[in-house]
Amino acid sequence: MAEVSLHGVAKSFGATEILRDINLSVDDGEFVVFVGPSGCGKSTLLRIIAGLETVSGGEIRIGSQRVNELPPADRKIAMVFQSYALYPHMNVYKNMAFGLKFAKTDKAEADRRVRQAAEILKLTPLLHRKPRELSGGQRQRVAIGRAIVRNPSVFLFDEPLSNLDAALRVNTRLEIAKLHRDLGATMIYVTHDQVEAMTLASKIVVMNQGRIEQVGAPLELYRRPGNLFVAGFIGSPRMNFIKGQVLRIAGNSATLGFAGTDAVVNVAPGRLAAGDPVTVGIRPEHMEAGGAGATSLHGTIDAVEQLGESSYVYMKLASGDDVIVRAPGETDAAAGGSYTAHVPTRALHVFDASGVSVLAERI
Amino acid sequence: MTLRPGRIAVHIALILYTILALGPIFLILINAFKTRRAIFADPLGFPNGQTFTTIGFDRVFANSDFGLYFFNSLTVTVVSLVLIVLIGAMAAWALTEYKFRGNMLIGLYLAIGIMVPIRLGSVSILRMMVELNLVNTLTALILVYVAQGLPLAILILGEFIQQIPKDLRDAARCDGVSEYRIFFSIILPLISPAIATVAVFTMVPVWNDLWFPLILAPGDGKQTITLGVQQFIGQYVTDWNAVLASLTLAIAPVLALYLLFSRYLVRGLTAGAVK
């Protein structure tokens, strides 16, 4: 078991900077998820921790040891790849035992570990099959088994679920969560799927363009996104953004005007002045159908999606902004009609011109 | 399956080509078992009761060291083949997997080797072999054939190695497998169809070559089978029975090896396209 820490890690390929000044610490036994759009550098960062890529600068520590110069095998890590990367010409047993042969594990011990891992992952009846005779989910379990037998301090997962179909993905997600509870090992997991991030992580690292945008517990990121990028990335459907302006400011209390309505919010002191442009954010699920309340948005309905347990109303405001409202249950709103949604002030997010949240601390 | 005109045309072309390719082999085989008179009177006829004879084979075994020539050819071919495949695969792995200074240049240099026929250098090669005291040795032939076969082998094998997912090598590295082990335990088994392809492409020209045996190892019991056959072809009289008989014997092993490899060959040639 070990903690992982990154200090000023940077990576560039030629003149292209992939990662810039990454600082992060992962506690022992924590489940950390790197999430971000494709090309944000999250996979590269994982490969750097694994030792499959070198860094252009900075330091990586696993446990108390600096591992920059260590090859992957000596870092006490095990990695599960998106493509599973099973050796196609070896059966399941050999796939799992292959690495142990080179770690100088004695045969009886290796056999015991492989059988134990197979037991945990329900692979025992499949031990003598070749990878091509397995389904996607089974291959994924073999790949995880190969990681388990190495008895690593840190598990690294590189988008392990993206090749599975939707139903299997949910199952495997639960299995990975259970595995983390059972093994108690440190796990670092890369995904572009925010649902995986929200459900698995004890800590989410949101990345964008080679930088860490925000680090925090899943609900913390949901409730208090630090900037526009995180606000838009976490949550589905994504948060609505409406351009607005500071009308008046008195102490911490700012009156914001947006889309023909206004709202009074508590902002951090000294961050805004009257007349400043702001972006107001409101999650679709926090809006309420109907006009009860001081702050509400009116518009015409572009489209309605009925999901049964809820409905999404896509409306266009007079100001030209597009807004999605999630109404619970079924709705009788129809495309072409007009719609009014109440905006509770406590659910508002406010970002300044540079996209950073200016809300005062709130519980 | 419907037979569209385009399909029929393709098949006709393929059948014509097959006849063209197999014709000479077929001619050699049937005429090897005929009397000299029958060979000239009816070159396309099958041997029958009157024309059947094995005199060519008798003469080959009686008048020449056929066994020795055969052994020489086999040694040269097999050793060259093993060296080309082994060194070729290792070089292909190094060139595709590791980025180092001069990587591109070496790749280009080897590509030139495919385009420039090695026979252009015959004089220099002969001089070099004389200085190295390797004339009239099988080693000389093997060295030349390895040089001749390597560029194409590296090109083909490199192409295949590139198709092996990079994750596989990374997974092995995480497993603590050494680079040598990755090559021998993972890469080599996975490119075996490509190796069969390279083996066939390399084996046939080496086995059939007359040029280098003639200039580098023409005597001292080091003749290969193609050279051995030449002694039956005289300036004035050619012993056609013996020539055809020894050619038949020379074809047999390549044909057998080709049939052995061809199953993999087809897989190797199509592996990139169908996945």
Interface residues (C-beta under 8 A of the other chain):
Chain A: R47 A50 G51 L52 P71 P72 A73 D74 I77 A78 M79 F81 Q82 S83 Y84 A85 L86 Y87 P88 H89 F98 G99 F102 A103 R146 R150
Chain B: P165 D167 L168 D170 A171 A172 R173 C174 D175 G176 V177 S178 R181 S185 I186 P189 L190
